[in-house]
Amino acid sequence: MDDYLLSAVTAMRGRFGAEMEEFRGETTLIIAPERALKAAQVLHDEFGFDFLIDATAVDYWPQLEPRFHIVYLLCATAHNQLLRVRVPLNGSSPTLHTLEGVFPNANWKEREIWDLFGIRFEGHSDLRRIVLPFDWQGHPL
């Protein structure tokens, strides 16, 4: 692991109780939902993770609880470093605070997650369907 990435991971573990996983040279932080917004802000402001490459969700039902994991892929462009952040959510009424204030392009990605998985993003500026027809009932994934 690069020294720059190591310093960010060490800080996240100490300040937010994040867990770290490393697989095939890729680093993932697992952060509790109530700490995700603040951790994203710190990664952005203090460690230069200035670009949200992608956001998606994984549904582990019925094999695992917490059922859902929100997965963000961040990039520190000045340092050419990638960091995956996973946020586990329980299966009953899954909600997470939006990251729009930190990464404006989270808007459409979070809309897609809500549309397909039914995971709500508190504070989102425009949480409405983006993939499915507006009159669609439920969330297919």
JOTALIN-V442237 format. One record per helix or strand. SS is the DSSP state (hx for helix, st for strand). FROM is the first residue (numbers start at 0). LEN is the number of residues. If there is no record, write none. Layout:
SS | FROM | LEN
SS | FROM | LEN
This chain:
hx | 2 | 14
st | 18 | 5
st | 25 | 5
hx | 32 | 15
st | 50 | 9
st | 67 | 9
st | 80 | 9
st | 94 | 3
hx | 105 | 12
st | 119 | 3
